[in-house]
Amino acid sequence: METILHVFFNLEVMKQALPIVAAAFPVSLIFGFGGFLLAIPGGLTLAFMKMARYRLLRWPATVYVDVVRGTPLALQILILYFGLPFLPIYNVIAAPLSGIDVLGINATVYLRGLLILSLNSSAYLCEIFRAGIQSIPRGQMEAARSLGLSLPRSMAFVILPQTVRRILPTMMSEFILLFKDTALLASVAVMEMTLASKIIAGRVFNQSSYVVAACFYLLLTIPLGRLVSYMENRLAESEGDAA
Amino acid sequence: MSTRNTTSYAEFAQPVVRIKGLKKAFGDNVVLRDVNLEVDRGEVVCILGPSGSGKSTILRCINLLETPTSGEVWFEDTQVNAKGTDINKMREHIGMVFQQFNLFPHLTARGNVELALRQVQKKSKDEAKDIACEMLERVGLADRSEYYPSQLSGGQQQRVAIARALALAPHVMLFDEATSALDPELVRDVLDVMRNLAEGGMTMIVVTHEMSFAREAADRVIFMDEGVIVEEGTPTQIFDNPQHERTKDFLGHLA
């Protein structure tokens, strides 16, 4: 018992780790929220491509989603984090950012990390969006079109508002997954919470700093998880009403 | 003509809907074989027939929810199924009411009626609201304007759907089994609204199983079976003196 307390809950180490992990918390938040927000338009685009009438739009989206979802994010990070700087397009965007630091980290690191996370998450969101849109009864689109609304307007005013309500819990679950996955950026030396706690752990040969990091992750994931189940229940109730 | 001096002779004489040699097949399944139909301004046409006879498909070809396999569908002076037709512009003038109501569940009754007024006809907020309230009043639901569809009975939902279509001042209204999904005690309110519309001179094409409505409100009754119009005539002709075996059979089964 004492060993467990000493190895995982060493108060001295935790005290030492707290400010350092806390300082890295906003970094993890930026990667989590930023990556997710960027993934939303990407996921929507992919979803519409997958539902398109033309094969030329459909198959690139299908291949993209299959490849991204079928390979580990840890691997995608290794490939792209060091691979992106070889792409001319990336450098055009990155060049003006190279002199800027945020929270002690260079802006190009954020750029690369956010790009990778959003590219990954957009593939998952694509499937969430597509399933959500296709779960809206056909009659809704027909009613909208029969009133003279164009296809984009029918989507924007009739289909998507209903879809969002339905998929919001699933989207938030996807956000929780992405937020936890920001820890994988530790593998390419991005100073987010997991790496920050690892540095202390290595210095003092003790795991307690990781527990501190775990608490910070839980700070976000537990309330959000509760919110998801609350929203799912409410949704189940309101859909029951409508039927 | 003198009472209608704003309407040119051509416009007055022209049918609102004209269907020529309409065929519709879903894969190998031929739903409409060779349908010819003209509906004049102010006319109420009821289409009867067993399920699967293609009644609803005719309506859905008129506003191009289904694309005809061949043949021509005309709305006033425009061919609906021709390349380059602005179908959204057409649909604005072709009101449709569905069996399943298809109200937008995320909008209130008023929101349902306002949507196309705002997004298609580009009316101002106030103008759309005025029209929406007027239409809801017309279908007897002025006091339900802020209710969501899930808070309304089936009959009320269908009346909101009618108000939604009427708000755009359509030149023709298509009713696709508008009362078939309703509990019997709710059917009457919807039929009353439809009867009022008919009396008010609205051009209507009504697919229905409500024989009493067809008998009272229709100018012309069409009996369909297996994708063709078997027989048509005034309600008296069709109901009291059907000529065709299949019509007699169908009406006999109902009695």
Interface residues (C-beta under 8 A of the other chain):
Chain A: P137 G139 Q140 E142 A143 A144 R145 S146 L147 G148 L149 S150 R153 F157 V158 P161 Q162 R165 S238 D241 A242
Chain B: N63 L65 N88 K89 M90 R91 E92 I94 G95 M96 F98 Q100 N102 L103 F104 P105 H106 L115 A116 Q119 V120 P149 S150 A161 R164 A165 L168
